[in-house]
Amino acid sequence: MQNENIIIVGGGPCGMSCAINLQEHGINPLIIEKENVVNTIYNFPTHQTFFSSSEKLEIGEVAFITEKQKPVRNQALSYYREVARRKNLRINSFEKVYSIKSSGQSNFTLETENKNGEKQTYSAENVIIATGYHDQPNMMNVPGEDLPKVMHYFKEAHPFYNKNVVVIGGKNSAVDTTLELHKAGANITVLYRGEQYSKSVKPWILPEFDSLVRKEIVHMEFNAHIKEITDDKVIYTAGNETKEVDNDYVFAMTGYKPDFQLLKLTGVHVDENSGRPFFNQETMETNVPGVYVAGVVAAGYNNNEIFIENGRFHGGKIAEAITSKKVTEF
């Protein structure tokens, strides 16, 4: 068993920020990340531009300098890799934490498995859960959803030139995906269960999308509910009618949700309606002493409440809470 003072579960910007803040207090935590560092950003579309300006994405007082005010995906990936290098962060990537248990005396036992199937056990005095939400797509639970042609992330439009593509969803990710697929020459059908355009769609992209729909360049079906996905079709209902559309690929842009499994395993209370874990706003400590939350997982289902911009400051609260607790104990 490997003994650690603090283990951070999640290697995104907020988890990294926690590690840096703890370093400033003389503590060198271990980050365990189930995929690659800043995996959420890695899963963004290849040409994604951030809504935030570069300085609002900075962590660890490392300057994020870009030629334009708002950086793109690859610049962010490069920046966070450089932060990890400069701060000499201890990161075990491609290692998944699948169990956290209290072992008494304010200690926790964590069990992990890496990409090679090798298992490891850790002991930690404190655990910070910074697992985000983008790694857990909302599943539709329909037959055929597990087919290779069905994707919950959109990276690049080029491979889908002249292919019949169904985009499921009607919010920002679905609209963005549709616009990129159109530029690449895909034949697109958008199926959305809502009765009209979502009010959450960014107002500066909706006119272009609506124009494609009105010109019937993109076929848009409202009140559409997916029933089955086959190798060559998508079957759905609209109103009282069952319909089908010839199909090569599906982008199910149905949104994402936090993974509450680890929180619940530790005994953290999670509100069933909001998905919000119980924690102290001042310290980020949950109802389980020694277990903290950082980043968007603290917002539950409301992922529009916490971004990198404000989640990066959780690390400072946590570091202060942990170090002040140690001083008190001493």
NORRAHU-V880865 format. One record per pair of residues at least 12 apart in sequence whose ideal C-beta (glycine too) atoms are under 10 Angstrom apart, sorted by the first residue. I is the first residue (numbers start at 0). J is the second residue. Records with the same first field share a line. If there is no record, write none. Layout:
# NORRAHU-V880865
I->J / J
This chain:
# NORRAHU-V880865
0->102 / 108 / 109 / 119 / 120 / 121 / 122
1->29 / 91 / 109 / 111 / 119 / 120 / 121 / 122 / 123
2->106 / 121 / 122 / 123 / 124
3->27 / 28 / 29 / 31 / 89 / 107 / 109 / 121 / 122 / 123 / 124 / 125 / 126
4->21 / 26 / 27 / 28 / 29 / 122 / 123 / 124 / 125 / 321 / 325
5->17 / 18 / 21 / 26 / 27 / 28 / 29 / 30 / 123 / 124 / 125 / 126 / 127 / 289 / 291 / 317 / 318 / 321
6->28 / 29 / 30 / 31 / 89 / 91 / 96 / 99 / 107 / 109 / 111 / 121 / 122 / 123 / 124 / 125 / 126 / 127 / 128
7->21 / 28 / 29 / 30 / 31 / 32 / 88 / 89 / 90 / 123 / 125 / 126 / 127 / 128 / 129 / 130 / 291 / 293 / 314 / 317
8->29 / 30 / 31 / 32 / 33 / 95 / 96 / 99 / 109 / 111 / 123 / 126 / 127 / 128 / 129 / 130 / 261 / 262 / 293 / 296
9->30 / 31 / 32 / 33 / 38 / 39 / 96 / 127 / 128 / 129 / 130 / 131 / 134 / 258 / 261 / 293 / 294 / 296
10->30 / 31 / 32 / 33 / 34 / 35 / 36 / 37 / 38 / 39 / 79 / 83 / 88 / 90 / 91 / 92 / 94 / 129 / 130 / 131
11->30 / 32 / 34 / 36 / 37 / 38 / 39 / 40 / 79 / 129 / 130 / 131 / 133 / 134 / 293 / 294 / 295 / 296 / 307 / 310 / 311
12->36 / 37 / 39 / 40 / 56 / 57 / 58 / 59 / 75 / 78 / 79 / 82 / 129 / 131 / 294 / 306 / 307 / 308 / 310 / 311 / 314
13->58 / 127 / 129 / 130 / 131 / 292 / 293 / 294 / 295 / 296 / 297 / 305 / 306 / 307 / 309 / 310 / 311 / 312 / 313 / 314
14->28 / 30 / 31 / 32 / 36 / 37 / 88 / 90 / 127 / 128 / 129 / 130 / 131 / 293 / 294 / 310 / 313 / 314
15->30 / 32 / 36 / 37 / 58 / 59 / 79 / 82 / 83 / 86 / 88 / 90 / 129 / 311 / 314
16->57 / 58 / 59 / 82 / 129 / 293 / 294 / 307 / 310 / 311 / 312 / 313 / 314 / 315 / 317 / 318
17->30 / 58 / 127 / 129 / 283 / 291 / 293 / 294 / 310 / 311 / 313 / 314 / 315 / 316 / 317 / 318 / 321
18->30 / 58 / 59 / 82 / 83 / 86 / 87 / 88 / 89 / 90 / 127 / 129 / 314 / 318
19->58 / 59 / 60 / 61 / 82 / 83 / 85 / 86 / 88 / 311 / 314 / 315 / 318
20->58 / 59 / 293 / 311 / 312 / 313 / 314 / 315 / 316 / 317 / 318 / 319 / 321 / 322
21->125 / 127 / 314 / 315 / 317 / 318 / 321 / 322
22->59 / 86 / 87 / 88 / 89 / 314 / 318
23->59 / 60 / 86 / 314 / 315 / 318 / 322
24->315 / 318 / 319 / 321 / 322 / 323 / 325
25->322
26->125 / 318 / 321 / 322 / 325
27->87 / 88 / 89
28->88 / 89 / 123 / 125 / 126 / 127 / 318 / 321
29->88 / 89 / 90 / 91 / 109 / 121 / 123
30->83 / 88 / 89 / 90 / 91 / 92 / 94 / 127 / 129
31->89 / 90 / 91 / 92 / 93 / 94 / 95 / 96 / 109 / 111 / 113 / 119 / 121 / 126
32->90 / 91 / 92 / 93 / 94 / 95 / 96 / 129 / 130
33->91 / 92 / 93 / 94 / 95 / 96 / 97 / 111 / 112 / 113 / 114 / 130 / 134 / 258
34->92 / 93 / 94 / 95 / 114 / 134
35->76 / 80 / 90 / 92 / 93
36->76 / 79 / 80 / 82 / 83 / 88 / 90 / 92
37->75 / 76 / 78 / 79 / 80 / 82 / 83 / 131 / 307
38->92 / 93 / 131 / 133 / 134
39->131 / 132 / 133 / 134 / 255 / 294 / 295 / 307
40->56 / 72 / 73 / 75 / 76 / 78 / 79 / 133 / 307
41->72 / 75 / 76 / 79 / 133 / 152 / 154
42->72 / 133 / 134 / 151 / 152 / 153 / 154 / 255
43->71 / 72 / 73 / 75 / 76 / 133 / 152 / 153 / 154 / 172
44->71 / 72 / 152 / 153 / 154 / 155 / 156 / 172 / 175 / 176 / 179
45->71 / 72 / 73 / 153 / 154 / 155 / 156 / 157 / 179
46->71 / 72 / 73 / 154 / 155 / 156 / 179
47->70 / 71 / 72 / 73 / 75 / 153 / 154 / 175 / 179
48->67 / 69 / 70 / 71 / 72 / 74 / 75
49->65 / 68 / 69 / 70 / 71 / 72 / 74 / 75 / 306 / 307 / 308
50->69 / 201 / 306 / 308
51->68 / 69 / 70 / 75 / 306 / 307 / 308
52->65 / 67 / 68 / 69 / 70 / 308
53->65 / 66 / 67 / 68 / 69 / 70 / 74 / 75 / 78
54->68 / 308
55->69 / 306 / 307 / 308 / 309 / 311
56->69 / 70 / 74 / 75 / 78 / 79 / 306 / 307 / 308 / 311
57->78 / 82 / 307 / 308 / 311
58->78 / 79 / 82 / 86 / 307 / 310 / 311 / 312 / 314
59->79 / 82 / 83 / 85 / 86 / 88 / 311 / 314
60->82 / 86
61->78 / 79 / 81 / 82 / 85 / 86
62->78
63->75 / 77 / 78 / 79 / 81 / 82
64->78
65->78
72->154
75->307
79->307
91->111 / 113 / 119 / 121
92->113 / 114
93->112 / 113 / 114 / 115
94->111 / 112 / 113 / 114 / 115 / 117 / 118 / 119
95->110 / 111 / 112 / 113 / 114
96->109 / 110 / 111 / 112 / 119 / 121 / 126 / 128 / 130 / 260 / 261 / 264
97->109 / 110 / 111 / 112 / 118 / 260 / 261 / 264
98->110 / 111 / 112 / 120 / 260 / 261 / 264 / 265
99->111 / 121 / 123 / 126 / 128 / 260 / 261 / 262 / 263 / 264 / 265 / 266 / 267 / 287 / 290
100->264 / 265 / 266
101->126 / 264 / 265 / 266 / 287 / 288 / 289 / 290
102->122 / 123
104->124
105->123 / 124 / 125 / 288 / 289 / 324 / 328
106->122 / 123 / 124 / 125 / 126 / 289
107->121 / 122 / 123 / 124 / 125 / 126 / 265 / 287 / 289 / 290
108->120 / 121 / 122 / 123
109->121 / 122 / 123 / 126 / 261 / 264 / 265
123->289 / 290
124->289 / 321 / 325
125->284 / 288 / 289 / 290 / 291 / 317 / 320 / 321 / 324 / 325
126->261 / 265 / 285 / 287 / 289 / 290 / 291 / 292
127->283 / 284 / 289 / 290 / 291 / 292 / 293 / 294 / 313 / 314 / 317 / 318 / 321
128->257 / 258 / 259 / 261 / 262 / 265 / 267 / 276 / 283 / 285 / 290 / 291 / 292 / 293 / 294 / 296 / 297
129->283 / 291 / 292 / 293 / 294 / 295 / 296 / 297 / 310 / 313 / 314 / 317
130->257 / 258 / 259 / 260 / 261 / 262 / 292 / 293 / 294 / 295 / 296
131->255 / 257 / 258 / 293 / 294 / 295 / 296 / 302 / 305 / 310
132->254 / 255 / 256 / 257 / 258 / 274 / 294 / 295 / 296 / 298 / 299 / 300 / 302 / 305
133->151 / 152 / 254 / 255 / 256 / 257 / 295 / 302
134->152 / 255 / 256 / 257 / 258
135->151 / 254 / 255 / 256 / 257 / 258 / 259 / 260
136->150 / 151 / 152 / 251 / 252 / 253 / 254 / 255 / 256
137->151 / 168 / 251 / 252 / 253 / 254 / 255 / 256
138->151 / 251 / 253 / 256
139->151 / 167 / 192 / 224 / 225 / 226 / 228 / 249 / 251 / 253
140->225
141->167 / 224 / 225 / 226 / 227 / 228 / 233 / 234 / 235 / 251
142->225 / 226 / 227 / 228 / 229 / 234
143->225 / 226 / 227 / 228 / 229 / 230 / 232 / 233 / 234 / 249
144->167 / 225 / 227 / 228 / 249 / 251 / 253
145->228
146->228 / 229 / 230 / 248 / 249
147->230 / 248
148->162 / 164 / 165 / 228 / 229 / 230 / 231 / 233 / 246 / 247 / 248 / 249 / 250
149->165 / 167 / 228 / 233 / 246 / 248 / 249 / 250 / 251
150->176 / 248 / 249 / 250 / 251 / 252
151->167 / 172 / 249 / 250 / 251 / 252 / 253 / 254 / 255
152->172 / 176 / 250 / 251 / 252 / 255
153->166 / 172 / 173 / 175 / 176 / 177 / 179 / 180 / 250 / 252
154->176 / 179
155->179 / 183
156->176 / 177 / 178 / 179 / 180 / 181 / 182 / 183 / 184 / 185
157->179 / 180 / 182 / 183 / 184 / 185
158->183 / 185 / 248
159->179 / 180 / 183 / 184 / 185 / 186 / 187 / 247 / 248 / 250
160->180 / 183 / 184 / 185 / 186
161->183 / 184 / 185 / 186 / 247
162->180 / 183 / 184 / 185 / 186 / 187 / 246 / 247 / 248
163->185 / 186 / 187 / 188 / 231 / 232 / 233 / 244 / 245 / 246 / 247 / 248 / 249
164->176 / 177 / 180 / 181 / 183 / 185 / 186 / 187 / 188 / 189 / 246 / 247 / 248 / 249 / 250
165->186 / 187 / 188 / 189 / 190 / 218 / 220 / 223 / 225 / 228 / 232 / 233 / 235 / 244 / 245 / 246 / 247 / 248 / 249 / 250 / 251
166->180 / 185 / 187 / 188 / 189 / 190 / 191 / 217 / 219 / 248 / 249 / 250 / 251 / 252
167->188 / 189 / 190 / 191 / 192 / 223 / 225 / 228 / 233 / 235 / 249 / 250 / 251 / 252 / 253
168->189 / 190 / 191 / 192 / 193 / 197 / 250 / 251 / 252 / 253 / 254
169->189 / 190 / 191 / 192 / 193 / 194 / 195 / 196 / 197 / 199 / 200 / 208 / 219 / 221 / 223 / 252
170->191 / 193 / 196 / 197 / 198 / 199 / 200 / 201 / 252 / 253 / 254
171->197 / 199 / 200 / 201 / 204 / 205 / 252 / 254
172->250 / 252 / 253 / 254 / 255
173->189 / 190 / 191 / 197 / 200 / 208 / 250 / 251 / 252 / 253 / 254
174->189 / 191 / 196 / 197 / 199 / 200 / 201 / 204 / 205 / 207 / 208 / 209 / 252
175->200 / 201 / 204 / 208 / 252
176->189 / 250 / 252
177->189 / 204 / 207 / 208 / 211 / 212 / 217 / 219 / 250 / 252
178->204 / 207 / 208 / 211 / 217
180->217 / 248 / 250
181->207 / 208 / 211 / 216 / 217
185->217 / 247 / 248 / 250
186->216 / 217 / 218 / 244 / 245 / 246 / 247
187->211 / 212 / 216 / 217 / 218 / 219 / 250
188->217 / 218 / 219 / 220 / 223 / 233 / 235 / 244 / 245 / 246 / 249
189->208 / 211 / 212 / 217 / 218 / 219 / 220 / 221 / 223 / 250 / 252
190->218 / 219 / 220 / 221 / 222 / 223 / 224 / 225 / 233 / 235 / 237 / 242 / 244 / 249 / 251
191->219 / 220 / 221 / 222 / 223 / 224 / 252
192->220 / 221 / 222 / 223 / 224 / 225 / 235 / 237 / 253
193->221 / 222 / 223
194->221 / 222
195->221 / 222
196->208 / 209 / 212 / 219 / 221
199->303
218->244
220->235 / 237 / 242 / 244
221->237 / 238
222->235 / 236 / 237 / 238
223->235 / 236 / 237 / 238 / 242 / 244
224->236 / 237 / 238 / 241
225->249 / 251 / 253
226->241 / 242 / 243
227->241 / 243
228->246 / 249 / 251
229->243 / 246
230->246 / 247
231->243 / 245 / 246 / 247
232->244 / 245 / 246
233->245 / 246 / 249
234->246
254->300 / 302
255->295 / 302
256->274 / 299 / 300 / 302
257->269 / 274 / 275 / 276 / 292 / 294 / 295 / 296 / 297 / 298 / 299 / 300 / 302
258->296
259->271 / 274 / 276 / 296 / 299
261->290 / 296
262->274 / 276 / 277 / 278 / 285 / 287 / 290 / 292 / 296
263->276
265->285 / 286 / 287 / 289 / 290
266->285 / 286 / 287 / 290
267->285 / 286 / 287 / 290 / 291 / 292
268->285 / 286 / 287
269->285 / 296 / 299
270->299 / 300
271->299
272->299 / 300
273->298 / 299 / 300 / 301
274->296 / 298 / 299 / 300 / 301 / 302
275->292 / 296 / 297 / 298 / 299 / 300 / 301 / 304
276->290 / 292 / 296 / 297 / 298 / 299
277->292
278->290 / 291 / 292 / 293 / 296 / 297 / 313
279->291 / 292 / 316 / 320
280->297 / 316
281->316 / 319 / 320
282->313 / 316 / 317 / 319 / 320 / 321 / 323 / 324
283->297 / 312 / 313 / 314 / 315 / 316 / 317 / 318 / 319 / 320 / 321
284->316 / 317 / 320 / 321 / 324
285->297
288->324
289->321 / 324
291->313 / 314 / 316 / 317 / 318 / 320 / 321
292->313 / 317
293->305 / 310 / 311 / 312 / 313 / 314 / 316 / 317
294->306 / 307 / 309 / 310 / 311 / 313 / 314
295->307 / 309 / 310
296->310
297->310 / 313
298->310
